[in-house]
Amino acid sequence: MEAIKKERIAEEVKAAAVDGRLSCARAFALAEKLAVKPRALGEAADDLGIRIVACQLGLFK
């Protein structure tokens, strides 16, 4: 993935996170908006120290 796209993803994740957390549903919506795989959002969140919460599968409690 090109560096510019990674930067954009990171910016969007930071903007959407609240108190260092990002809901799973919001992550999926951002992935769709940015036309990237949800995994890319997860990796960006990990890199930024942002936790994915409210997992739709009941994981990551």
HELIX and SHEET records of a PDB file:
HELIX    1   1 ALA A    3  ALA A   16  1                                  14    
HELIX    2   2 CYS A   24  LEU A   34  1                                  11    
HELIX    3   3 PRO A   38  LEU A   48  1                                  11    
SHEET    1   A 2 ARG A  21  SER A  23  0                                        
SHEET    2   A 2 ARG A  51  VAL A  53  1                                        
END                                                                             
